[in-house]
Amino acid sequence: MKNLIILTGAGMSVESGLSTFRGSGGMWGKYPVEQVATIEGYYDNPELVINFYNDLRKQLLTVNPNHGHKVIAELEKYFNVTVITQNVDNLHERGGSSNVIHLHGELTKVTSSKDPNNPRYIETLATDDYDVKMGDNSADGSQKRPFIVWFGEAVPMIDEAIEWVRKADIFVVIGTSLNVYPAAGLLNYLPPRVPIYVIDPNELPIKGSDYHFIQNGASKGMDELMKILLDKN
């Protein structure tokens, strides 16, 4: 089967009811980015940051995968699908996708404040116990923090993502402006002449003979893409 690599951003989850990081309103509109999405903000007020992500988890419990998530999972019948997502929600997994790489961490997990990328300290929270409290410590004795890649921190999964992109036969971009690095740089690792399908309701300033644009939201765009791919393959 052909390798179908799908890069998703915040626009993938909008139809599920999650507010986008850069959009107005929602949880992300309550605090400056520096307070809740940087290591400096965490050190300055860890309780605020921990409670912020507790609230994001509670919001995640109120939403479900949308039709677009489910179509991506359905494509596994026809392609070797790898999802590379900038999103920290678990909607791809809940929608049925079996190979998901989270570039920016996972909201449903916590880790050590001292050694956040050490797999020994990364824990998945139970859905009935999504609250983390001050004094909840990892095995190394440090406060449990969100397993989120904050601004200025290394992106540990980028090398694995690059390896998959290098093997792509088809590349799809959904709901991301391709302005956030290192994710936007993944396109530089595509083999020559790999077709790139971009699904976004907005017109993006990207040009090239390899690009094919589907100006629609995630769900309708994925329906359109599935038809194109199955007709061609």
Sequence and secondary structure as in RCSB ss.txt:
>XXXX:A:sequence
MKNLIILTGAGMSVESGLSTFRGSGGMWGKYPVEQVATIEGYYDNPELVINFYNDLRKQLLTVNPNHGHKVIAEL
EKYFNVTVITQNVDNLHERGGSSNVIHLHGELTKVTSSKDPNNPRYIETLATDDYDVKMGDNSADGSQKRPFIVW
FGEAVPMIDEAIEWVRKADIFVVIGTSLNVYPAAGLLNYLPPRVPIYVIDPNELPIKGSDYHFIQNGASKGMDEL
MKILLDKN
>XXXX:A:secstr
  EEEEEE THHHHTTT   SSSSSSGGGSS HHHHSBHHHHHH HHHHHHHHHHHHHHHTT    HHHHHHHHG
GGTSEEEEEES  SSHHHHHT S EEETTEEEEEEEESSSTT GGG EE  TT     TT B TTSSBEEEEE  
BTS  TTHHHHHHHHHT SEEEEES  S STTGGGGGGGS TT  EEEE SS  S   TTEEEE S HHHHHHHH
HHHHHHH 
